[in-house]
Amino acid sequence: MRSSTKVGAAVLASVLTLVLCPTAAFAYGEGDKHQNNPPDGPSGGSSGNMLTARAGQTSIKVTQVSGGKSGKSPKSLAPVDPNWKPPACWYEPVATPEQLKAGVERLKAGGDLVPVTPSLSWGEQLMVDHYEKGEPQTGGDGYKDFNVGKDGKFWRGVINENMADDPRSYDCERNLFWQDANTVPDDKNAPTPEVLAGYAYDKIKVPETEIELKPAARSTVNLPTWVWLDKGTFDEVRVRAELPGTNVWAQTTAKPVSLHLEPGTDDAQTYPASGECVFNGDGSIGTPFTEGSSDAPPPCGITYRRSSNGAPYQLKASVTWEISWVGTGGAGDDTLPDGIFETTQDMNVQEIQAINR
């Protein structure tokens, strides 16, 4: 970050830059509450399978493929469409025939009930009748001897823990059901590439945008504050979500396209007038301030027309990220809403009574 303030033949100018630092890529699953820490191992029994896992435990593997560099914890995007929400629930495989049989054997020995939906668990009699004896119970056909010898898995609904309070999280209440290998359910809540793209969007973390001002976050009335961002500070962020054993995946990309400035007062002029500073072809924003350029308006910046009188203006800077995705079988589009990350900085503006020439 650099700034320059000079009184003399040149006009006093101040400069602000946006500063970001690198960090490593990361991978995690649903339920990870610490952004860069790996989650705990899968919960549940049956030799570590998902059969007795909690409703929000998923097998979806999420990997940040690129971008998201920041010295501090990266942050989530806010969709520009306030009505957009990530998927609330979906179906995924949780047990082989052998794992389901083992789970019921433990149940017979006094083990835990077996969840058959995100909100419903069955005891020994129902499990034996439905999955061992093949006697249909509530919600679907029965299965003889847990379908042992067949190629496939039993599937169950999973709730997005971030959406547990959403009414749509109750849409995946089919009882534990059979699905042949290499197929996905013919169901509106099947884990399609589009569902995984929305899930990946919800996991995107972008660099934290910090506005650093010198000298001491002060500007001067009627003198421009130059704003720029060096090339290479922002990279596209790519997050991949895949559901093992299904060949269903999606990769969602967030591309930075503009920086928007809001001075925090009507007594100010932004450059350009819209306050929208677009990224240059080399990935930079604006033009760095140099001595002798203070007479010209900055390509990206602000001129304050009135002193802040001791109560700093709240200068808001927000980066817009354009979202797109691709997935299994050539799926993909740009229908996911763009995202925004914004920060606010105190901006003290002072009067200069006289300027030496």
Buried (B, 14 or more C-beta within 10 A) or exposed (E): EEBBBEEEEBBBBBBBBBBBEEBEBBBBBBBBEEBBEEBEEBEBBBEEBBBBBBBBBBBBBBBBBBBBBBEEEBBBBBBEEEEEBBBBBBBBBBBBBBBBBBBBEBBEEEBEBBBBBBEBEBEBEBBBBBBBEBEEBEBBEEBEEBBEEBEBBBBBBBBBBBBEEBEBBBBBBBBBBBBEEEEBBEBEBBBBBBBBBBBBBBBBBBBBBBBEBBEEBBBBBBBBBBBBBBEEBBBBBBBBBBBEEBEBBBBBBBBBBBBBBBBBBEBBBBBBEEBBBBBBEEBBBBBBBEEEBBEEBBBBBBBBEBBBEEEBBBBBBBBBBBBBBBBBEEBBEEEBBBBBBBBEBBBBBBEEEEEEE
